[in-house]
Amino acid sequence: MKRFLLICIVLGAVLWIGYSSYELWLNTDNSINPEQVFCDEDASILLINKYSETKDANYFTAVKANPLALSLNHLDSLNYLNAKVYVSGNRPIVIFEKDSKWKKEEVDLIKSHFKLNNLDFKNEGGHLMISQNYVPCNHKEPIQFLIEGDKKASANFWVKEETQWKRTDVYNLNKGFFEYRSSDPRSIYGEAIQDIPMFASVIPYTSSSYLFKERFYAAATDSVFKNSPMNLWVDNGFVSLDYEGQHIIVSDYRSQQKPSLILIEQSKSEDSVIVVEDMHSFTGFQLTADFPAKKNSRIYVIEIEDKVLFVDSKSTARKILVDYQLGKTLALSPERLEQFFGGLPSNVNLRDISTDKKASLTWKDKLLFEVNTKPPNEQLSVQDKTTWSASVDHEPFNLAPITDHLRKGTSVLSYSSSGKYELISPNGNSIWKGDLKTPIKGKVQVIDVFDNNKHQFLIITNKQIHLLDLNGNTVGGFPYQSEYALTSNISDFVWNGTKRFLIGNEKGEIIMLNSAGQELNIIQLGKEAIVSTPYGLNIRGNLRVWAINSEFQQILGYLETPAKASLIGNTSAQYSIKHNGKIISYFEKDGKVYSQLLKSSGTNDNVKMLDDGKLFSVNADHIVIAQNNSFKVLNHNHDIIFSKQLPFNEIGSFNYIEEKSICTVLDYLQNKIHAYQKTGEELEGYPKEGRNQSFSAYNKYDKTLYTYTIISKSIICFKTKL
């Protein structure tokens, strides 16, 4: 009997697995299967296999004609679903695909991210389709090519060209590079060339750009070059570069095809040719579409090794010769060589390196391999600058450093009191900017809303809360719009496994939002405005909120239970923080600093005197107490973790770096930024020049201390490896 039952159970399980597999993947009657839905009318199709990698590649722009594509940037919270996403390039259609049937809460979560009107949501088996005014395609057979995409790729992209669908596979190569592989059966370009060893020995290492074109690629893409005398001598290809503001061409040449002789032969008059020692000069030639910049103007020709260089300035030509003689070339500068070419393949048909891109194209076996940095944000720098300055188009009011996983360092957001903002990269390049057109309230906060070590900016204005990611895009359903003025700072906490935000308004209300910027609840704490940061507390299993109103009254409310808020009592608190699930308030009185703890029961503990002095600053990690020029840093258990008697009295800023037990201090009188270790010794390389205020942040990933100061409209950064 037991054996019979066991056989029945196993047989039932096998039948259920087979039925489920059939329903999910083999049942072609599924009307929202991507193969059934998509057709020529879509023009292109994007299949997202790995959401974060595709977003980092900025590849959602490939389907920007789809009105639903705007929502793709805000789906970070859906990563746990491990779903593939199919997106039409032309019609408002998005299909989610996963290995199991969709649960109601999963469907509701996805619905919350798509906010266009008149959307239809339909799920069958493992598919969930979002569409607007959907009309099925009139094709006889389902498309078959979607299964051909490489599943290891971050994304696959198909585009209809004439009668064929052309596929590109997108791969994350790490270190900021992506590779794009496309079928290109019509290519007529030559064999990919190893250009770096061919040209690096003659190119100055101070060049700011590099554009190599293989000969046949150049002829196919530049009709001027194709018909110019230059095409008669080029063997493998040529390089265009910028050197000290001048445009230069470096070319190889075939045996018995010396460029200067060809140009002399083709010159229309003897007056157009000048020969001075080791340099020839010509007029009347246009070698490429952009050289010389002024059509048919005079060009200067010099030969170095087995290469020929074309310059439109005689003095520049002389400088290049001197640089070569002094060994100032890319080949003899390994670090610069790596900065220029690191991450790109050795054999290419096109290599394009400039201040806003680093890319290459290689054709092999009728496939196009494109390697590129994440466009268009991070710029190529001459070196990893240890000091840089950047000018912004607003008067900087404050700075918010942020650990930037996209650009492998610490970037910094500069913002004005009027609402303008601009993100500056770890090397001082402008990445993106914006204008809220209303003043920013308080400080911009840096948070990790998804707890995945990818950070965002949280910004509060009078009636809005903005959440921006490192590409400058809004996250989820943000910005949140409040009916009344927001009067407190914002806090975040996790409850039942989800991130939530709390903020107070002028009506004495507490607003609770989820990580997508959706309003979960509003509760009334009283009639007076909330002036302190509200904090969520777990008190005896109930979700409570603590806050201070404009009458300096401490209040405890219920966030999920319909119950009246309770008044704890008046307070003298100047700063309050949440530490280990409890509220600690700090204030100073009569030259002494005090603290008071809100106990887990919801009642206040006795006031505790901490030290003599003044409260200099308080954050989530520590407090700083100053007594004249003596500074102490205490953790929230009130242990002294750092102290320093400063050799000057006018202190503009004091920043304590917890990870390295270092403080940076601005001497306001001497305009110097000092950095002291726990031993009291000054950090090597300091002091630095500073004005008005300074900011510091340590990045544990690149082990670098970033110290900033503001002078006029310029941001100055000093970087120190620790």
Secondary structure, 3 states (H helix, E strand, C coil): CHHHHHHHHHHHHHHHHHHHHHHHHHCCCCCCCHHHHCCHHHCEEEEECCHHHHHHCCHHHHHCCCHHHHHHHHCHHHHHHCCEEEEECCCCEEEEECCCCCCHHHHHHHHCCCCCCCCEEEEECCEEEEECCCCCCCCCCCCCHHHHCCCCCCEEEEEEECCEEEEEEEEECCCCEEEEEEECCCCCCCCCEEHHHHHCCCCECCCCCEEEEEHHHHHHHCHHHHCCCHHHHCCCEEEEEEECCEEEEEECCCCCCCHHHHHHHHCCCHHHEEEECCEEEECCCCCECCECCCCCCCEEEEEECCEEEEECCHHHHHHHHHHHHCCCECCCCHHHHHHHHCCCCCEECEEEEECCEEEEEEEECCEEEEEEECCCCCCCCCCCCCEEEEECCCCCCEEEEEEECCCCEEEEEEECCCCEEEEECCCCCEEEEEECCCCCCCCCEEECCCCCCCCEEEEECCCEEEEECCCCCECCCCCEECCCCECCCCEEEEECCEEEEEEEECCCEEEEEECCCCEEEEEECCCCCECCCCEEEEECCEEEEEEEECCCEEEEEECCCCCCCEEEEECCCCEEEEECCEEEEEEEECCEEEEEEECCCCCECCCEEEEECEEEEECCCEEEEEECCEEEEEECCCCEEEEEECCCCCEEEEEEEHHHCEEEEEECCCCEEEEEECCCCECCCCCEECCCCEEEEEECCCCEEEEEEEECCEEEEEEEEC
